[in-house]
Amino acid sequence: MMKRFISLVILYFPLLLLGQTKGLKLGETMAFPTMSPVIRNTSPTLVWDSVKSDLIVLDFLMTSCSSCIEALPKNQKLQQLFGNRIKIVPVTFEKKEQVERFWNKNDYTKSNTLPVVVEDRDLKNLFPHQGVSHLVWIKNNKVLAITAGDMLTEKNIQQALSSEDLKEWPIKDDFFVSETTGKIMGDGFYSRFDSYVNGAKLQYTLDSVGEQVRFRAVNVTPIPLFLYLYGSIRELPLMKKERIKLAVADSTHFIEPTDESQSLWMKNNAFTYESVWPISMGKEELINAIIADLANRLRLNVSLVDLPAEVWQVAKITKKKNNGGDAKKEGMPLKFWLTLFEINYPQLPPILIAGNEMELIETENVSDFDGLRAALKKNNFSLQKTTKSILSLQIKEIR
């Protein structure tokens, strides 16, 4: 059973790697700067020698990172729970005035009391990274772990406080370079299936190598991988949960549980796959062959089929003919608005449109069935709950 989306600008790539080489690694000793400018602190500077906590967690973030900001109330609760044993410190390179304005207005931050390091250069030089949130866990002045933001949980803090080695945790390394198979032997097909590569980012690549085509997927899981492949040869709708049909013994190998951090789940369930094919194969033939090989290796039957599901159906309301003609409408195409609605509210069922998907409508801010129905009615559309056959990804285990 298998274990439980970006290119770098080439000009800068060697410099980035050099910066990462100079950064601290797991197990190395951390020499803090003498002090750092902060907000939300009793003093305008944080003197690092005054921090006596057993565990320090540096949370590198930016005000433009919505998930980073949304996590701050949770992080403050964790700070309150563990008290002086830990010190959670948000860190940003942004200007103090900019951060203060944001912190004073944003609903997630205006009452948050965690001290925030601003205008940082020193700490990022010690721990280079490209994406945020980027967490650095420091214990006894040693780098204990470097992770994504979702790892900051009560359970993981407890483990960090009681352990001196967390090398089994998923590592966040924005400069990790995945190994390739090197020289490809022969002119035919081969495929390779490996486990999760700790430190590597999720990645899909399809490129030509001589007279062959190579597909490589790093740290992927079955559902998004198969959707990526099918989506490369046909247009897919927004594939919400109602469009994913699993007939498997343990769905937690396919769908992330809500009570586990994504990083840990990916480490336990993701895999790496590579295959090489003749360059003479057409795109659709190639993708279908990759899908078949993957399904065989994973002992799965995988297909796109129409299956019944609960949906919301949108339809045009027939109006009496207006002899004066309709005034020219302004607004957003119906399909675009409903797609945004579905993305913003993934817990709601798929929405199907009967009629002109591109008709312009006047939009409103709505969040549920009744609100959407009222907004659509003003634009002469109806909305009803029903059951329809919709395009679905079906995955069955072969036993």
Solvent accessible surface area in square Angstrom, and as a share of the most:
residue,aa,sasa,rsa
1,M,148,0.66
2,M,13,0.06
3,K,125,0.53
4,R,64,0.23
5,F,149,0.62
6,I,172,0.87
7,S,102,0.66
8,L,54,0.27
9,V,95,0.55
10,I,152,0.77
11,L,135,0.67
12,Y,116,0.44
13,F,62,0.26
14,P,82,0.52
15,L,113,0.56
16,L,53,0.27
17,L,56,0.28
18,L,96,0.48
19,G,28,0.27
20,Q,31,0.14
21,T,100,0.58
22,K,151,0.64
23,G,6,0.06
24,L,33,0.17
25,K,83,0.35
26,L,43,0.21
27,G,44,0.42
28,E,75,0.34
29,T,81,0.47
30,M,4,0.02
31,A,80,0.62
32,F,43,0.18
33,P,23,0.15
34,T,103,0.60
35,M,94,0.42
36,S,5,0.03
37,P,54,0.34
38,V,3,0.02
39,I,10,0.05
40,R,70,0.26
41,N,55,0.28
42,T,149,0.87
43,S,45,0.29
44,P,93,0.58
45,T,44,0.26
46,L,11,0.05
47,V,60,0.35
48,W,9,0.03
49,D,117,0.61
50,S,70,0.45
51,V,22,0.13
52,K,165,0.70
53,S,23,0.15
54,D,72,0.37
55,L,0,0.00
56,I,14,0.07
57,V,0,0.00
58,L,0,0.00
59,D,4,0.02
60,F,6,0.03
61,L,2,0.01
62,M,63,0.28
63,T,18,0.10
64,S,90,0.58
65,C,20,0.12
66,S,77,0.49
67,S,74,0.48
68,C,3,0.02
69,I,5,0.02
70,E,90,0.40
71,A,31,0.24
72,L,0,0.00
73,P,47,0.29
74,K,78,0.33
75,N,4,0.02
76,Q,30,0.14
77,K,139,0.59
78,L,15,0.07
79,Q,32,0.14
80,Q,122,0.54
81,L,104,0.52
82,F,22,0.09
83,G,32,0.31
84,N,142,0.73
85,R,122,0.45
86,I,1,0.01
87,K,49,0.21
88,I,0,0.00
89,V,0,0.00
90,P,1,0.00
91,V,1,0.01
92,T,3,0.02
93,F,85,0.35
94,E,13,0.06
95,K,124,0.53
96,K,63,0.27
97,E,101,0.45
98,Q,75,0.33
99,V,0,0.00
100,E,62,0.28
101,R,140,0.51
102,F,55,0.23
103,W,2,0.01
104,N,95,0.49
105,K,157,0.67
106,N,40,0.20
107,D,110,0.57
108,Y,96,0.37
109,T,0,0.00
110,K,107,0.45
111,S,88,0.57
112,N,4,0.02
113,T,94,0.54
114,L,4,0.02
115,P,13,0.08
116,V,0,0.00
117,V,0,0.00
118,V,0,0.00
119,E,68,0.31
120,D,9,0.05
121,R,142,0.52
122,D,77,0.40
123,L,0,0.00
124,K,75,0.32
125,N,103,0.53
126,L,46,0.23
127,F,3,0.01
128,P,24,0.15
129,H,14,0.06
130,Q,78,0.35
131,G,31,0.30
132,V,42,0.24
133,S,19,0.12
134,H,5,0.02
135,L,1,0.01
136,V,0,0.00
137,W,0,0.00
138,I,3,0.01
139,K,17,0.07
140,N,105,0.54
141,N,83,0.42
142,K,96,0.41
143,V,2,0.01
144,L,13,0.07
145,A,3,0.02
146,I,19,0.10
147,T,1,0.00
148,A,32,0.25
149,G,20,0.19
150,D,51,0.27
151,M,0,0.00
152,L,1,0.01
153,T,44,0.26
154,E,80,0.36
155,K,154,0.65
156,N,4,0.02
157,I,0,0.00
158,Q,92,0.41
159,Q,65,0.29
160,A,0,0.00
161,L,19,0.09
162,S,96,0.62
163,S,26,0.17
164,E,125,0.56
165,D,77,0.40
166,L,3,0.01
167,K,124,0.52
168,E,90,0.40
169,W,6,0.02
170,P,7,0.04
171,I,55,0.28
172,K,35,0.15
173,D,31,0.16
174,D,11,0.06
175,F,14,0.06
176,F,72,0.30
177,V,93,0.54
178,S,25,0.16
179,E,146,0.66
180,T,77,0.45
181,T,38,0.22
182,G,45,0.44
183,K,170,0.72
184,I,22,0.11
185,M,148,0.66
186,G,56,0.54
187,D,125,0.65
188,G,41,0.40
189,F,100,0.42
190,Y,64,0.24
191,S,18,0.12
192,R,104,0.38
193,F,58,0.24
194,D,53,0.27
195,S,63,0.41
196,Y,39,0.15
197,V,44,0.25
198,N,45,0.23
199,G,3,0.03
200,A,11,0.08
201,K,96,0.41
202,L,46,0.23
203,Q,79,0.35
204,Y,35,0.13
205,T,49,0.28
206,L,70,0.35
207,D,69,0.36
208,S,73,0.47
209,V,50,0.29
210,G,66,0.63
211,E,137,0.61
212,Q,13,0.06
213,V,19,0.11
214,R,33,0.12
215,F,2,0.01
216,R,29,0.11
217,A,0,0.00
218,V,1,0.00
219,N,3,0.01
220,V,1,0.00
221,T,4,0.02
222,P,0,0.00
223,I,18,0.09
224,P,41,0.25
225,L,0,0.00
226,F,0,0.00
227,L,32,0.16
228,Y,88,0.34
229,L,0,0.00
230,Y,22,0.08
231,G,38,0.36
232,S,44,0.28
233,I,45,0.23
234,R,111,0.41
235,E,146,0.65
236,L,39,0.19
237,P,52,0.33
238,L,73,0.36
239,M,34,0.15
240,K,15,0.06
241,K,123,0.52
242,E,32,0.14
243,R,14,0.05
244,I,23,0.11
245,K,60,0.25
246,L,48,0.24
247,A,50,0.39
248,V,25,0.14
249,A,85,0.66
250,D,57,0.29
251,S,53,0.35
252,T,50,0.29
253,H,39,0.18
254,F,5,0.02
255,I,90,0.46
256,E,60,0.27
257,P,30,0.19
258,T,149,0.87
259,D,131,0.68
260,E,37,0.17
261,S,16,0.10
262,Q,99,0.44
263,S,19,0.12
264,L,42,0.21
265,W,13,0.04
266,M,30,0.13
267,K,51,0.21
268,N,58,0.30
269,N,0,0.00
270,A,0,0.00
271,F,1,0.00
272,T,4,0.02
273,Y,0,0.00
274,E,1,0.00
275,S,0,0.00
276,V,0,0.00
277,W,21,0.07
278,P,46,0.29
279,I,77,0.39
280,S,102,0.66
281,M,39,0.18
282,G,41,0.39
283,K,103,0.44
284,E,108,0.49
285,E,103,0.46
286,L,9,0.04
287,I,3,0.01
288,N,66,0.34
289,A,25,0.19
290,I,0,0.00
291,I,11,0.05
292,A,63,0.49
293,D,21,0.11
294,L,0,0.00
295,A,10,0.08
296,N,98,0.50
297,R,99,0.36
298,L,13,0.06
299,R,133,0.49
300,L,5,0.02
301,N,89,0.45
302,V,23,0.13
303,S,40,0.26
304,L,30,0.15
305,V,49,0.28
306,D,95,0.49
307,L,40,0.20
308,P,84,0.53
309,A,9,0.07
310,E,109,0.49
311,V,2,0.01
312,W,12,0.04
313,Q,20,0.09
314,V,0,0.00
315,A,33,0.26
316,K,82,0.35
317,I,66,0.33
318,T,131,0.76
319,K,100,0.42
320,K,193,0.82
321,K,185,0.78
322,N,87,0.45
323,N,148,0.76
324,G,74,0.71
325,G,42,0.41
326,D,105,0.54
327,A,92,0.71
328,K,193,0.82
329,K,83,0.35
330,E,145,0.65
331,G,50,0.48
332,M,67,0.30
333,P,23,0.15
334,L,0,0.00
335,K,72,0.30
336,F,104,0.43
337,W,21,0.07
338,L,4,0.02
339,T,51,0.30
340,L,88,0.44
341,F,9,0.04
342,E,18,0.08
343,I,97,0.49
344,N,102,0.52
345,Y,59,0.22
346,P,83,0.52
347,Q,112,0.50
348,L,30,0.15
349,P,26,0.17
350,P,1,0.01
351,I,16,0.08
352,L,40,0.20
353,I,34,0.17
354,A,50,0.39
355,G,58,0.56
356,N,93,0.48
357,E,67,0.30
358,M,94,0.42
359,E,36,0.16
360,L,64,0.32
361,I,0,0.00
362,E,129,0.58
363,T,57,0.33
364,E,69,0.31
365,N,163,0.84
366,V,23,0.13
367,S,60,0.38
368,D,71,0.37
369,F,27,0.11
370,D,88,0.46
371,G,22,0.22
372,L,0,0.00
373,R,110,0.40
374,A,53,0.41
375,A,0,0.00
376,L,0,0.00
377,K,140,0.59
378,K,147,0.62
379,N,8,0.04
380,N,42,0.21
381,F,2,0.01
382,S,44,0.28
383,L,8,0.04
384,Q,107,0.48
385,K,129,0.55
386,T,38,0.22
387,T,74,0.43
388,K,88,0.37
389,S,76,0.49
390,I,6,0.03
391,L,30,0.15
392,S,0,0.00
393,L,0,0.00
394,Q,40,0.18
395,I,0,0.00
396,K,88,0.37
397,E,37,0.17
398,I,65,0.33
399,R,209,0.76
